[in-house]
Amino acid sequence: MPVSPTVVSRLALANAVANGAIVVTGGAVRLTGSGLGCPTWPRCTTESFVATPELAGHGAIEFGNRLLTFVLAAVAVATVVAVWRSSRRDLRPLAVLTFLGIPAQALLGGVTVLTGLNPWTVAAHFLVSTVLVALSTVLWLRSREPGVGRPLLRRPLGLLVSGIAAVTAAVLVIGTLVTGSGPHSGDVDADDVPTGERMGFDVELVSQLHADAVFLLLGLTVALLLALHATDAPGRVTRAARDLLVVQLAQGLVGFVQYFTDLPIALVLLHMLGAVLVTAYTARLVWSVRGPASDLPLDAPQVPASAAR
């Protein structure tokens, strides 16, 4: 029997939440120095698939995060099945992509462990997760409407939205360079490596570059919000831009506080949650510029009342 739109939407929401949650739990693994709690992959040790008592707390934390991958996979599979059994063929590509990202992430996570938490693979692991957060967010938002309609904004504003998405991606990439050049390597035995030597960048320089990109992002978002109000844009786009700006400001505040307080673990973890939210709200902004399938295009001619009768 076909699956109802309500079921599809609820599974898509669970998929989006799970993709965001595993980023935060992965951050907890790193910040507790448990990245090599299971020293090999796909087994936890050379002789066991599960954490052993000898691995203590770090092993339990790392193995627990691995188990969450199976939960995420189950939700993603259920989402794909529900979408396939529904009438929403337009959702199938997004559902498949979010599912395929999970084994890709598992393999990349394995490479990360086998390379001793190489900071480049750690950064790639995080960035792939943000892509999955964006895709699953759009999947959920689209599942709540009958289909994708025409653009609601004229081309200049649409390009500005695309620019915000591109700068957001740049901010996230540079942010991984800042993290990879600083402390919290993910392994307690590697935390004594001098700051900046793991990736080879000057921490002060990449931190300043990251801050500059954040200021650019904030400026573009403020400009978009002002333009939307000036042009009486649809409420869904204005709300998406407003909410994104609020999340950006909160994330920026956390970033500055953590930098000037020597990166306490709690704030770094909160900053990772903020990165997930910035990604999701940026995806929501991109989604909002196209109306539901039932909406008329922006420049559609008005039908005279006499012709409609």
C-alpha positions as CSV (number, residue, x, y, z in Angstrom):
1,M,0.0,0.0,0.0
2,P,1.2,3.6,-0.7
3,V,2.7,5.5,2.2
4,S,1.0,8.6,3.3
5,P,2.7,12.1,3.0
6,T,2.6,12.4,6.8
7,V,4.7,9.2,7.3
8,V,7.1,10.4,4.6
9,S,7.5,13.8,6.3
10,R,8.0,12.3,9.8
11,L,10.7,9.9,8.5
12,A,12.4,12.7,6.6
13,L,12.4,14.8,9.8
14,A,13.9,11.9,11.8
15,N,16.5,11.5,9.1
16,A,17.5,15.2,9.3
17,V,17.7,15.1,13.1
18,A,19.7,11.9,13.0
19,N,22.2,13.4,10.6
20,G,22.6,16.4,12.7
21,A,22.9,14.4,16.0
22,I,25.7,12.2,14.7
23,V,27.8,15.3,13.9
24,V,27.4,16.4,17.5
25,T,28.2,13.0,19.0
26,G,31.2,12.7,16.6
27,G,32.4,16.0,18.1
28,A,32.0,14.6,21.6
29,V,34.2,11.7,20.5
30,R,36.9,14.1,19.3
31,L,36.7,16.5,22.3
32,T,37.0,13.7,24.8
33,G,40.1,12.3,23.1
34,S,38.3,9.1,22.1
35,G,38.9,9.2,18.4
36,L,41.1,6.2,18.7
37,G,39.2,4.6,21.5
38,C,38.6,1.8,18.9
39,P,42.2,1.6,17.5
40,T,41.2,-0.1,14.2
41,W,38.4,-0.5,11.7
42,P,35.9,-2.1,10.9
43,R,36.6,-4.0,14.1
44,C,37.0,-2.1,17.3
45,T,40.2,-4.1,18.0
46,T,42.1,-6.7,16.0
47,E,40.1,-9.4,17.8
48,S,36.8,-7.9,18.7
49,F,34.0,-5.9,16.9
50,V,33.0,-4.4,20.2
51,A,34.8,-2.3,22.8
52,T,36.7,-4.4,25.4
53,P,37.1,-3.5,29.1
54,E,40.8,-2.7,28.4
55,L,39.8,0.2,26.2
56,A,38.0,1.8,29.1
57,G,35.9,4.9,28.6
58,H,37.4,6.1,25.4
59,G,36.6,2.7,23.7
60,A,33.0,2.9,25.0
61,I,32.6,6.4,23.6
62,E,34.0,5.6,20.2
63,F,32.1,2.3,19.9
64,G,28.9,4.1,20.9
65,N,29.3,6.6,18.1
66,R,29.9,3.7,15.7
67,L,26.6,2.1,16.8
68,L,24.8,5.4,16.1
69,T,25.7,5.0,12.5
70,F,23.5,1.9,12.3
71,V,20.6,3.8,13.8
72,L,21.2,6.5,11.2
73,A,21.3,3.9,8.5
74,A,18.1,2.3,9.6
75,V,16.3,5.7,9.5
76,A,17.7,6.5,6.1
77,V,16.6,3.1,4.7
78,A,13.1,3.6,6.1
79,T,13.0,7.0,4.5
80,V,14.0,5.7,1.1
81,V,11.4,2.9,1.3
82,A,8.7,5.3,2.4
83,V,9.5,7.8,-0.4
84,W,9.6,5.0,-3.0
85,R,6.2,3.7,-1.9
86,S,4.7,7.2,-1.9
87,S,3.6,9.2,-4.9
88,R,6.5,11.7,-4.5
89,R,8.9,10.8,-7.3
90,D,10.6,14.2,-7.0
91,L,11.8,13.2,-3.5
92,R,13.6,10.0,-4.6
93,P,16.9,11.6,-5.6
94,L,17.3,13.3,-2.3
95,A,16.3,10.2,-0.3
96,V,18.8,8.1,-2.2
97,L,21.6,10.6,-1.8
98,T,21.1,10.9,2.0
99,F,21.2,7.1,2.2
100,L,24.3,6.7,0.0
101,G,26.1,9.2,2.1
102,I,26.0,6.9,5.1
103,P,28.2,4.1,3.8
104,A,30.5,6.8,2.3
105,Q,30.8,8.3,5.7
106,A,31.4,5.0,7.3
107,L,34.3,4.3,4.9
108,L,35.7,7.7,5.4
109,G,35.5,7.3,9.1
110,G,37.4,4.0,8.8
111,V,40.1,5.8,6.8
112,T,40.2,8.4,9.5
113,V,40.9,5.8,12.2
114,L,43.4,3.8,10.1
115,T,45.4,7.0,9.4
116,G,45.6,7.9,13.1
117,L,43.1,10.7,12.9
118,N,44.8,12.5,10.0
119,P,43.3,16.1,10.3
120,W,42.6,16.2,6.6
121,T,40.4,13.1,6.7
122,V,38.8,14.3,9.9
123,A,37.9,17.6,8.2
124,A,36.5,15.7,5.2
125,H,34.5,13.5,7.5
126,F,32.8,16.6,9.1
127,L,32.2,18.3,5.7
128,V,30.5,15.3,4.2
129,S,28.2,15.3,7.3
130,T,27.3,18.9,6.7
131,V,26.3,18.0,3.1
132,L,24.1,15.2,4.4
133,V,22.5,17.6,6.9
134,A,21.7,20.1,4.1
135,L,20.3,17.3,1.8
136,S,18.2,15.8,4.6
137,T,16.9,19.2,5.6
138,V,15.7,20.0,2.1
139,L,14.2,16.5,1.8
140,W,12.1,17.1,4.9
141,L,11.0,20.6,3.9
142,R,10.0,19.4,0.4
143,S,8.1,16.5,1.8
144,R,5.8,18.9,3.6
145,E,4.6,20.4,0.3
146,P,2.9,18.9,-2.8
147,G,5.9,19.6,-5.0
148,V,8.5,22.2,-6.2
149,G,7.0,25.2,-7.9
150,R,8.5,28.2,-9.7
151,P,11.0,30.7,-8.2
152,L,9.6,33.3,-5.9
153,L,12.4,35.8,-6.2
154,R,13.8,37.7,-9.2
155,R,17.2,36.8,-10.5
156,P,19.4,39.3,-8.5
157,L,17.9,38.2,-5.2
158,G,18.1,34.5,-6.2
159,L,21.8,35.0,-7.0
160,L,22.3,36.6,-3.6
161,V,20.8,33.5,-1.9
162,S,23.2,31.3,-3.9
163,G,26.1,33.6,-2.8
164,I,25.1,33.1,0.8
165,A,25.1,29.4,0.4
166,A,28.5,29.5,-1.3
167,V,30.0,31.7,1.5
168,T,28.5,29.4,4.1
169,A,30.3,26.5,2.5
170,A,33.5,28.5,2.6
171,V,33.0,29.4,6.2
172,L,32.6,25.7,7.1
173,V,35.7,24.6,5.1
174,I,37.9,27.3,6.7
175,G,36.4,26.4,10.1
176,T,37.8,22.8,9.7
177,L,41.2,24.3,9.0
178,V,41.0,26.3,12.2
179,T,40.0,23.3,14.2
180,G,42.6,21.0,12.5
181,S,45.3,23.5,13.3
182,G,44.4,23.9,17.0
183,P,44.1,21.6,20.0
184,H,41.5,18.8,20.4
185,S,43.1,16.4,17.9
186,G,40.7,13.6,19.0
187,D,43.4,11.5,20.6
188,V,44.8,12.2,24.1
189,D,48.2,10.9,23.0
190,A,48.4,13.5,20.1
191,D,47.2,16.5,22.0
192,D,50.7,17.5,22.9
193,V,51.5,18.2,19.2
194,P,52.3,21.9,19.0
195,T,49.4,24.0,17.8
196,G,49.5,24.5,14.0
197,E,51.8,21.6,13.2
198,R,49.0,19.1,12.5
199,M,47.9,20.9,9.4
200,G,50.8,23.2,8.8
201,F,48.8,26.4,9.0
202,D,49.3,29.4,11.2
203,V,46.4,29.3,13.7
204,E,46.2,33.1,14.0
205,L,46.0,33.5,10.2
206,V,43.4,30.9,9.5
207,S,41.3,32.1,12.5
208,Q,41.4,35.7,11.1
209,L,40.4,34.3,7.6
210,H,37.6,32.4,9.2
211,A,36.4,35.5,11.0
212,D,36.5,37.6,7.8
213,A,34.4,35.0,6.0
214,V,31.9,35.1,8.8
215,F,31.6,38.9,8.6
216,L,31.1,38.6,4.9
217,L,28.4,36.0,5.4
218,L,26.6,38.2,8.0
219,G,26.8,41.2,5.6
220,L,25.3,39.3,2.7
221,T,22.5,38.0,4.9
222,V,21.7,41.4,6.3
223,A,21.7,42.8,2.7
224,L,19.3,40.0,1.6
225,L,17.0,40.6,4.5
226,L,16.8,44.4,3.7
227,A,16.2,43.7,0.1
228,L,13.4,41.2,0.8
229,H,11.7,43.7,3.0
230,A,12.1,46.5,0.4
231,T,10.6,44.3,-2.4
232,D,7.8,42.9,-0.2
233,A,9.1,39.3,-0.9
234,P,7.1,36.3,0.1
235,G,6.9,35.6,3.8
236,R,8.5,32.2,3.6
237,V,11.7,33.6,2.2
238,T,11.8,36.6,4.6
239,R,11.3,34.3,7.6
240,A,14.1,31.9,6.4
241,A,16.5,34.8,6.0
242,R,15.6,36.3,9.4
243,D,16.0,33.0,11.2
244,L,19.3,32.3,9.5
245,L,20.7,35.6,10.5
246,V,19.7,34.9,14.2
247,V,21.5,31.5,14.0
248,Q,24.5,33.1,12.4
249,L,24.8,35.8,15.1
250,A,24.5,33.2,17.9
251,Q,27.1,31.0,16.2
252,G,29.5,33.9,15.7
253,L,29.1,34.9,19.4
254,V,30.0,31.3,20.5
255,G,32.9,31.3,18.1
256,F,34.4,34.5,19.5
257,V,33.9,33.5,23.1
258,Q,35.5,30.1,22.6
259,Y,38.5,31.6,20.8
260,F,39.2,34.1,23.6
261,T,38.7,31.5,26.4
262,D,41.2,29.0,24.9
263,L,38.6,26.6,23.4
264,P,36.8,25.0,26.3
265,I,35.3,21.7,25.4
266,A,31.7,22.7,26.2
267,L,31.8,25.7,23.9
268,V,33.6,23.9,21.1
269,L,30.8,21.3,21.2
270,L,28.2,24.0,21.2
271,H,30.0,25.6,18.2
272,M,29.7,22.3,16.3
273,L,26.0,22.2,17.1
274,G,25.8,25.7,15.7
275,A,27.5,24.6,12.5
276,V,24.8,22.0,12.1
277,L,22.1,24.6,12.6
278,V,23.7,27.1,10.3
279,T,23.9,24.4,7.6
280,A,20.2,23.4,8.1
281,Y,19.0,27.0,8.1
282,T,21.0,27.9,5.0
283,A,19.5,24.9,3.3
284,R,16.1,26.1,4.4
285,L,16.8,29.5,2.8
286,V,17.8,27.9,-0.5
287,W,14.6,25.8,-0.3
288,S,12.4,28.8,0.4
289,V,13.1,30.6,-2.9
290,R,10.9,28.2,-4.8
291,G,7.2,28.0,-3.9
292,P,5.0,24.9,-3.8
293,A,4.0,23.3,-7.0
294,S,0.6,25.0,-6.8
295,D,2.1,28.5,-6.8
296,L,2.0,30.6,-9.9
297,P,5.4,31.9,-11.3
298,L,6.5,35.3,-10.2
299,D,5.8,37.0,-13.5
300,A,2.7,35.0,-14.4
301,P,0.1,37.2,-16.3
302,Q,-3.1,37.8,-14.4
303,V,-6.1,36.1,-15.8
304,P,-9.0,38.5,-16.3
305,A,-12.1,37.7,-14.2
306,S,-14.2,37.6,-17.4
307,A,-11.9,35.0,-18.9
308,A,-12.0,32.9,-15.8
309,R,-15.8,32.6,-15.9
